[in-house]
Amino acid sequence: MPIESEKMTNSKETSTAVQEQRFRYWNETRPINQGTPTTTETYTLEKTLRNMKSGLEQIGSSVATTVKESAFDYLTYDEFKPICDQILADSDFQKSTIAIDLKSGIDLYKQFLIEYHQKEDDYEKFAYLLNFFVEHNNENVRKKEEKKEGSKEDQGLSHTCSTQEDFVEYWRNHGYPELQREFNILSTGMDFTLWFFKNGAYATPNSTYMNVNGTYLNIRPSFHEESKIIAELRAGWHPVRSEAWQKKMPALSCTVEDLDLSAKKPNALVRQMLDLIVQLDKINKSKHHNMTSEQYSKLSERAKQLLEVRNIIFHGAPGTGKTTVARKIAAELLCVDYDNEEQLNAQLNESHQYEFVQFHPSYDYTDFVEGLRPETTATGNVGFQLYPGTFTKFVNEARTNPDQNFVIVIDEINRGDLSKIFGELFFSIDPDYRGKKGSVDTQYANLHSLAYKERGGLDAGQKFYIPENVYIIGTMNDIDRSVDSFDFAMRRRFTFIEITAEESASALDGTPNGGRAKSLMTSVNSKISEFLGTDYILGVGYFLKIAQSVDEDAPLELWKNHLEPLLTDYLRGMDDADGKLQEIREAFDKGDPSNTTDQPAQGDAAPTTGSDLGSSEA
């Protein structure tokens, strides 16, 4: 199929071809380690799916009479599944030489249809968006023409963008009473910004369009020459301003008549257009990772998730290895090789692509972004100069190296006042507003100078933005502050992933006493969870010394020096705190395979909690 770039093709002629092209690009993005076929095999699969009917006819399959010419004629999973089941159950097909190729293609095509099928509500919302966009523009054209003829009627041009303040309220009072505040945002978070012409610049594709997530992926109209109303809509990457690889992506053009936007239910073309946009957006997010396909295929699932969402926070109980997980994922994205944890830390600390900070109650905007700091002049006087913070210097380094990934790990992210630390950067860290479209003026923008730039800061007049190649990993303990306590602005910008104690226990594998350590950890956590809940269970970090030691007294030392003081604090103020601590200790002892009795070993004192354990004093 010819790739659409400068001109649009008729929607009736492109639906099957576009679906095939979409499948091809989708298939190319599947990770190699999950079985992506080679180029030759991929072509064979596409060819087999395209010629599905003729292939079945050649082997004499009775199913051939019921299927369409090409698998790509089936645009939804619900439509495709019955045919798939019928083909796969056919005895003639099972014995044929094309069975392997076609079955492989069918499985991939089913996965493709499932993955890019949207919710019914989103199809309906998208159809409403398209209809609003078309009617709004056509109404503006009519009013513009009337103005030329001297009409004093309200021209409706004062609100030209769907993100404009009071846009929704304005149009509720001008013919769209049902318009909702987030009418342009789908359930997946995909955001459509609607731009409309103003001041006479109308009836051109560059003056009115629908933009997707602030990228050059958009829906642009073409107009009837005489009436100036919208004739067609084209969904795809901008034919001029987008990147070279984006211009090769498929696009879909449909006449307004074929879309039938006034229908009660979205038709197949409306659904296909939204499916295409979702796919192109996902491909775009996966492309910007500065890695070869071989490097990408070796990444863990969590590293791939970070590439897609850009901001992740690992949360869980203390000692579950959240910081270690964060460092290892950073190493994956930066392609750092290491044999042990010591090498890992050394390699990361030497890399200009990596930064590690730890938030605490005293950490603020001046540390992270920029701020005034005292400085003694040559004459001995003390003055204040503007200095960039850790994040500003890190981001500037990433801007100058757009072909490299940059990862910042923020340890204990919940211990800082995030609103004070990030300030106006809350807008810029949003994954959907990376790059210049997320530019903001910092608090000290009026003080930016050449001297400030030489210190690693922004140039005078330069706005702050976070480039696409910056990835943020945070860690937090649920015991300090749960995920639910974050405001929604924060939670919307980060993906939260729990690191459980059970998962972290894998770090004990291969150690001299790993089995003993696991048994102790499981036993004591069972009792802690009973009394305090899962937020208070102990992570693997507490048990590593036991796992790596052959000392028989290692569990006793762990209890006396670490667990008993910690659990004493956890239980303080609870009813029968002494008794609960005793029960936890007994569970700890029972979990040690080397113990032959239920009593503490000889010389092991009974737990000394103090009579004031239930008091408020430390």
C-alpha positions in Angstrom: 0.0 0.0 0.0 1.4 3.5 -0.7 2.2 5.4 2.5 0.1 8.5 2.8 2.2 11.6 3.3 1.2 14.7 1.3 -2.1 13.6 -0.2 -5.0 11.6 1.2 -6.6 8.5 -0.2 -10.2 7.5 -0.2 -11.3 5.8 2.9 -13.3 3.1 1.1 -10.2 1.9 -0.6 -7.8 1.9 2.3 -9.4 0.1 5.3 -8.0 -3.4 4.7 -4.6 -2.1 3.4 -4.2 0.2 6.4 -5.1 -2.7 8.8 -2.4 -4.8 7.1 0.2 -2.0 7.4 -0.7 -1.4 11.0 -0.2 -5.1 11.8 3.2 -5.0 10.1 4.4 -2.1 12.2 2.9 -3.6 15.3 4.6 -6.9 14.7 8.0 -5.2 14.2 7.8 -3.7 17.7 7.3 -7.0 19.4 10.4 -7.9 21.6 12.8 -10.4 20.0 12.8 -12.6 23.1 9.1 -13.1 22.8 9.4 -14.7 19.4 9.3 -11.9 16.8 9.8 -13.7 13.4 12.7 -12.8 11.1 12.1 -10.5 8.2 11.5 -13.4 5.8 9.1 -15.2 8.2 7.3 -12.0 8.9 6.7 -11.5 5.2 5.5 -15.1 4.9 3.0 -14.5 7.7 1.7 -11.3 6.2 1.4 -12.9 2.8 -0.4 -15.9 4.2 -2.8 -13.8 6.1 -3.4 -11.6 3.1 -4.1 -14.7 0.9 -6.0 -16.6 3.6 -9.0 -17.6 1.4 -6.9 -18.7 -1.6 -4.6 -20.8 0.7 -7.6 -22.6 2.2 -9.1 -23.2 -1.2 -5.8 -24.8 -2.4 -5.8 -27.4 0.3 -9.5 -28.1 -0.2 -10.7 -26.8 3.2 -14.4 -26.5 3.6 -13.8 -23.4 5.7 -12.7 -21.5 2.5 -16.2 -20.7 1.5 -17.0 -18.8 4.7 -13.9 -16.7 5.1 -13.0 -13.3 3.6 -10.2 -12.8 1.1 -7.8 -11.6 3.7 -7.5 -11.8 7.5 -7.0 -8.0 7.4 -10.6 -7.7 6.3 -11.5 -8.5 9.9 -11.1 -5.3 11.8 -12.2 -6.5 15.3 -11.4 -9.4 17.5 -15.1 -10.3 18.0 -15.4 -10.5 14.2 -12.1 -12.5 13.7 -12.3 -15.0 16.6 -15.2 -17.3 15.2 -13.4 -17.6 11.9 -10.1 -18.4 13.6 -11.7 -21.1 15.7 -13.3 -22.6 12.6 -10.0 -22.7 10.6 -7.9 -24.1 13.4 -10.5 -26.9 14.0 -10.6 -27.9 10.3 -9.0 -31.3 9.7 -7.8 -30.4 6.1 -6.1 -27.3 7.5 -4.4 -29.2 10.3 -2.7 -31.6 7.8 -1.6 -28.8 5.3 1.9 -27.3 4.9 0.5 -23.8 5.4 -0.9 -24.6 8.8 2.3 -23.6 10.8 2.6 -20.2 9.0 -1.1 -19.4 9.1 -1.5 -20.5 12.7 1.4 -18.3 13.7 0.0 -15.4 11.8 -3.5 -16.0 13.3 -2.1 -16.0 16.8 -0.2 -12.7 16.3 -3.2 -11.1 14.5 -5.5 -12.1 17.4 -3.1 -10.6 19.8 -2.9 -7.4 17.7 -6.7 -7.0 17.6 -7.0 -7.6 21.4 -4.3 -5.2 22.3 -5.6 -2.3 20.2 -9.3 -2.7 20.8 -10.5 0.2 22.8 -13.4 0.5 25.3 -16.8 1.1 23.8 -17.1 4.3 25.8 -13.9 5.6 24.2 -15.1 4.8 20.7 -18.2 6.8 21.4 -16.3 9.6 23.0 -13.9 9.7 20.0 -16.9 9.9 17.6 -18.4 12.7 19.6 -15.0 14.5 19.5 -14.8 14.2 15.7 -18.4 15.4 15.3 -17.8 18.4 17.7 -14.6 19.2 15.8 -16.3 19.1 12.4 -19.5 21.0 13.4 -17.6 23.6 15.4 -15.4 24.4 12.4 -18.2 24.4 9.9 -20.2 26.8 12.2 -17.2 29.1 12.5 -16.9 29.1 8.7 -20.5 30.1 8.4 -20.2 32.9 11.0 -17.0 34.1 9.3 -18.8 34.4 6.0 -21.7 36.1 7.7 -19.3 38.6 9.3 -18.1 39.4 5.8 -21.6 40.3 4.9 -22.0 42.6 7.8 -23.7 40.4 10.4 -23.3 41.4 14.0 -24.0 37.9 15.3 -21.5 36.5 17.9 -18.6 35.2 15.8 -17.7 32.3 18.2 -13.9 32.8 17.6 -12.8 33.8 21.1 -12.2 30.3 22.3 -9.9 28.6 19.8 -8.3 25.7 21.8 -9.9 23.0 24.0 -7.3 23.6 26.7 -8.3 27.2 26.9 -9.8 28.4 30.2 -13.6 28.5 30.1 -13.7 26.8 26.7 -16.2 24.2 27.9 -18.4 26.7 29.7 -18.4 28.9 26.6 -19.5 26.1 24.2 -22.1 24.8 26.7 -23.8 28.2 26.2 -23.3 28.1 22.4 -25.1 24.9 21.2 -23.3 22.2 23.2 -25.1 22.0 26.7 -23.9 18.4 27.3 -20.2 19.2 26.9 -18.2 17.8 29.8 -15.0 19.2 31.4 -12.8 16.3 30.2 -14.7 15.7 27.0 -11.4 15.5 25.1 -9.6 12.9 27.3 -10.2 9.1 26.9 -10.2 6.6 29.7 -6.6 5.6 28.9 -5.5 9.2 29.5 -5.0 9.9 25.8 -5.5 13.7 25.4 -6.9 15.3 22.3 -6.3 19.1 22.0 -8.7 20.7 19.5 -7.4 23.7 17.7 -9.7 26.0 15.7 -9.0 28.9 13.3 -9.0 32.5 14.4 -9.0 35.9 12.8 -9.6 34.8 9.3 -7.0 32.0 9.2 -9.4 29.3 8.4 -10.1 26.4 6.0 -6.4 25.3 6.0 -5.1 22.1 7.6 -2.5 24.0 9.7 -5.0 26.4 11.3 -7.5 23.8 12.6 -6.7 20.2 13.7 -6.9 17.7 16.5 -3.6 17.0 18.3 -2.8 13.8 20.2 -0.8 14.0 23.5 1.0 17.1 22.4 2.9 15.4 19.6 2.9 15.7 15.8 0.4 12.9 15.7 -2.9 14.5 14.7 -6.1 14.5 12.8 -6.2 17.2 10.0 -9.0 18.2 7.8 -9.3 18.9 4.1 -12.0 21.3 2.9 -14.5 21.7 0.1 -13.1 24.4 -2.2 -16.3 26.4 -2.5 -18.2 25.9 0.8 -15.0 25.7 2.9 -16.6 23.1 5.2 -14.7 20.0 6.1 -14.7 17.2 3.5 -12.2 14.7 4.9 -10.2 13.9 8.0 -6.7 12.4 8.0 -5.3 10.6 11.0 -1.6 10.1 11.2 1.8 11.8 11.6 2.3 15.3 10.3 3.5 14.9 6.7 6.2 17.6 7.1 7.1 18.3 10.7 7.3 14.7 12.1 10.4 12.6 12.1 11.5 10.6 9.1 10.5 7.2 10.5 7.1 8.6 11.6 6.4 9.7 8.0 6.6 6.1 7.0 3.9 5.0 9.4 0.4 4.3 8.0 -2.2 7.0 7.9 -6.0 6.8 7.4 -8.1 9.3 5.5 -11.9 9.2 5.6 -14.6 11.4 4.2 -16.9 12.9 6.7 -19.8 11.2 4.9 -18.2 7.8 5.4 -17.5 8.4 9.0 -21.2 9.1 9.6 -20.5 10.9 12.8 -24.2 11.6 13.6 -24.9 7.9 13.9 -26.0 6.5 17.3 -23.0 4.1 17.4 -19.5 4.6 15.9 -19.1 2.8 12.7 -16.1 0.6 11.7 -14.1 3.5 10.2 -14.4 5.6 13.4 -13.2 2.6 15.4 -10.4 1.9 13.0 -9.2 5.5 13.1 -9.0 5.5 16.9 -7.3 2.1 16.9 -4.7 3.4 14.5 -4.0 6.5 16.6 -3.6 4.4 19.7 -1.1 2.2 17.9 0.9 5.0 16.5 1.1 6.6 19.9 2.4 3.4 21.5 5.0 2.9 18.8 6.1 6.5 19.2 6.6 5.9 23.0 8.6 2.7 22.4 10.8 4.3 19.7 12.4 7.0 21.9 14.6 4.7 24.0 18.0 5.1 22.3 18.6 1.4 22.2 19.1 -1.2 19.5 16.5 -3.9 19.1 19.0 -6.5 20.6 19.6 -4.3 23.7 15.9 -3.7 24.1 15.1 -7.4 23.8 17.3 -8.2 26.8 15.6 -5.7 29.1 13.5 -6.9 32.1 9.7 -6.3 32.0 10.1 -3.5 34.6 12.8 -1.7 32.5 10.5 -1.9 29.4 7.7 -0.5 31.5 9.9 2.4 32.6 10.7 3.2 28.9 7.0 3.4 28.2 5.8 5.4 31.2 9.1 7.3 32.0 8.2 7.8 35.7 8.1 4.9 38.2 7.9 4.7 42.0 8.8 1.4 43.7 7.0 1.1 47.0 6.8 -1.6 49.7 8.0 -2.7 53.1 11.4 -1.6 54.4 14.3 -3.8 53.3 12.7 -5.2 50.3 15.5 -4.0 48.0 13.7 -1.2 46.3 16.8 0.9 45.9 18.7 -2.0 44.5 16.0 -2.8 42.0 16.0 0.9 40.9 19.8 0.8 40.4 19.7 -2.4 38.4 16.9 -1.0 36.1 19.0 2.2 35.6 22.0 0.0 34.7 19.8 -1.8 32.1 18.7 1.4 30.4 22.3 2.7 30.4 23.7 -0.6 29.2 26.0 -0.9 32.1 27.7 -4.3 32.6 28.6 -5.5 36.1 29.4 -8.7 38.0 28.4 -7.7 41.5 26.6 -4.9 43.4 29.9 -3.1 44.2 30.7 -2.9 40.5 27.1 -1.8 39.8 27.3 1.1 42.2 30.8 2.1 41.0 29.8 2.1 37.3 26.6 4.1 37.9 28.3 6.7 40.1 30.9 7.3 37.3 28.3 7.7 34.6 27.2 11.2 33.6 23.9 9.6 32.5 23.0 8.6 36.1 22.1 10.7 39.2 21.1 9.6 42.7 19.4 11.9 45.2 17.7 11.2 48.5 14.8 13.3 49.6 14.3 14.4 53.3 12.2 17.0 55.1 14.9 19.7 54.7 15.3 19.1 50.9 13.6 21.8 48.8 13.4 23.6 45.5 16.7 25.3 45.9 18.5 21.9 46.2 16.6 20.2 43.3 15.9 22.9 40.8 17.7 26.2 41.5 18.1 28.8 44.3 20.1 31.6 45.8 23.2 30.7 47.7 25.7 32.9 49.7 29.0 33.6 48.0 32.0 35.7 49.1 33.2 38.2 46.5 36.8 39.1 45.7 36.5 42.1 48.0 35.4 40.0 50.9 31.7 41.0 50.8 29.0 38.3 51.0 26.3 38.3 48.4 23.9 35.8 46.8 24.2 34.1 43.5 21.8 31.9 41.6 23.0 28.2 41.4 21.3 25.4 39.5 20.1 22.4 41.5 20.9 18.7 41.0 18.0 18.1 38.7 18.5 21.2 36.5 22.2 20.2 35.8 21.2 16.6 35.1 18.4 17.7 32.7 20.7 20.1 30.9 23.2 17.2 30.4 20.4 15.1 28.9 19.4 17.9 26.5 22.9 18.0 25.1 23.0 14.2 24.6 19.6 13.4 23.1 20.8 10.1 21.7 21.6 8.7 25.2 19.3 7.6 28.0 19.5 9.4 31.4 18.2 8.0 34.6 17.7 9.7 38.0 16.9 7.7 41.1 15.1 9.6 43.9 15.4 7.5 47.1 12.9 8.0 49.9 10.8 10.2 47.5 7.9 10.3 50.0 10.1 11.9 52.8 10.3 15.3 51.0 7.6 17.9 50.4 7.0 17.1 46.8 5.1 20.3 46.0 7.9 22.4 47.4 10.7 20.4 45.8 9.2 20.2 42.2 7.3 23.5 42.2 6.2 24.3 38.7 8.1 21.2 37.4 5.0 19.1 38.3 3.8 20.0 34.8 7.0 19.2 33.0 7.5 15.8 34.6 4.2 14.6 33.2 5.1 11.9 30.6 2.7 13.4 28.2 4.4 16.8 28.4 8.0 15.9 27.9 10.0 18.0 25.5 9.4 21.7 24.6 5.6 21.3 24.8 6.1 21.0 28.5 8.2 24.2 28.9 7.8 26.3 32.0 9.5 29.4 33.5 11.3 28.6 36.7 10.9 30.7 39.8 14.2 32.5 39.3 13.9 32.9 35.5 14.5 36.6 35.7 17.9 36.0 37.2 19.2 33.6 34.5 22.5 34.9 33.1 25.7 33.8 31.4 27.3 33.2 34.8 24.4 31.0 35.8 24.6 29.0 32.5 28.3 28.4 33.2 27.4 26.9 36.5 25.3 24.3 34.7 22.0 26.3 34.6 19.7 27.6 31.9 20.6 30.3 29.5 18.9 33.7 29.8 15.4 33.6 28.5 15.4 29.8 28.2 12.4 27.9 29.5 12.8 24.7 31.5 11.6 21.4 30.0 12.4 17.7 30.6 13.5 15.9 27.4 12.2 12.6 26.2 15.4 10.7 27.2 15.1 11.4 31.0 13.7 8.6 33.1 12.7 9.0 36.8 12.7 6.2 39.4 11.5 6.9 42.9 11.5 4.6 46.0 9.4 4.8 49.1 8.5 2.8 52.2 4.8 2.3 52.7 5.3 2.3 56.4 6.3 6.0 56.2 3.6 7.2 53.9 1.3 5.0 51.8 0.7 5.5 48.1 -2.9 6.5 48.9 -1.6 9.5 50.8 -0.2 11.1 47.6 -2.3 13.7 45.9 -3.8 12.7 42.6 -1.5 15.1 40.7 1.4 13.1 41.9 -0.1 9.7 41.4 -1.2 10.5 37.9 2.4 11.4 36.8 4.0 8.2 38.2 3.4 4.5 37.9 3.5 2.8 41.3 4.9 -0.7 41.5 5.0 -2.7 44.7 8.1 -4.7 45.7 6.9 -7.5 48.0 9.0 -9.3 50.6 8.3 -12.6 48.8 9.7 -11.2 45.6 12.8 -9.7 47.3 13.5 -13.1 48.9 15.0 -14.2 45.6 18.2 -12.3 46.6 18.9 -15.1 49.1 19.2 -17.7 46.4 22.7 -19.1 45.9 24.0 -17.8 49.2 25.6 -20.1 51.8 22.7 -20.0 54.2 19.9 -18.8 52.0 17.5 -21.5 53.0 17.9 -20.7 56.7 17.4 -17.0 56.1 14.3 -17.6 54.0 12.8 -19.8 56.7 13.4 -17.2 59.4 12.0 -14.4 57.2 8.8 -16.3 56.3 8.1 -17.3 59.9 8.7 -13.9 61.5 6.8 -12.0 58.8 3.8 -14.3 59.2 3.4 -13.2 62.8 4.3 -9.5 62.1 1.6 -9.4 59.4 -0.9 -10.8 61.9 -0.3 -8.1 64.4 0.7 -5.1 62.3 -0.3 -5.7 58.7 1.7 -6.2 55.6 3.2 -2.7 55.5 5.4 -3.7 58.5 6.8 -7.0 57.3 10.6 -7.3 57.0 12.4 -7.3 53.7 15.3 -9.3 52.5 17.8 -6.6 53.6 17.5 -7.7 57.2 18.3 -11.3 56.4 21.2 -11.0 54.0 23.9 -11.3 56.7 22.4 -14.6 57.9 22.3 -15.9 54.3 25.9 -14.9 53.7 27.2 -16.1 57.1 28.1 -19.6 58.4 28.0 -18.2 62.0 25.5 -20.2 64.1 24.8 -17.1 66.2 23.9 -14.8 63.3 20.1 -15.0 63.9 20.7 -14.1 67.6 22.7 -11.1 66.6 20.1 -10.0 64.0 17.4 -10.2 66.6 19.2 -8.3 69.4 20.8 -5.6 67.2 18.1 -5.0 64.6 14.7 -6.7 64.9 14.0 -6.3 68.6 14.6 -2.5 68.7 12.6 -2.1 65.4 9.7 -4.2 66.5 9.6 -2.5 69.9 9.0 0.8 68.1 6.4 -0.7 65.8 4.4 -2.2 68.7 4.7 0.8 71.0 1.3 1.9 72.3 -0.5 -1.3 71.3 -2.4 -3.5 73.8 -0.2 -6.3 75.2 2.8 -5.1 73.3 5.2 -7.2 75.4 3.2 -10.4 74.7 3.0 -9.6 71.0 6.8 -9.1 70.8 7.3 -12.4 72.7 5.1 -14.2 70.1 7.0 -12.7 67.2 10.3 -13.8 68.9 8.9 -17.3 69.3 7.9 -17.4 65.6 11.4 -16.2 64.7 13.0 -19.0 66.7 10.7 -21.6 65.2 11.7 -20.5 61.7 15.3 -21.4 62.3 15.9 -24.9 61.0 18.9 -25.3 63.3 16.8 -25.0 66.4 15.7 -28.4 67.9 13.4 -27.0 70.6 10.9 -24.3 70.8 12.8 -22.5 73.5 15.5 -19.9 73.0 19.0 -21.3 72.7 21.2 -21.5 75.9 22.6 -18.1 76.7 19.9 -16.4 74.7 18.2 -14.0 77.0 14.4 -13.6 76.9 13.3 -10.5 75.1 14.0 -7.4 77.2 11.4 -5.0 76.2 11.1 -3.0 79.3 8.0 -2.5 81.4 7.3 0.8 79.6 7.0 -0.7 76.1 3.4 0.4 76.0 4.3 3.9 77.1 5.0 6.9 74.9 8.7 7.3 75.9 11.4 5.9 73.6 
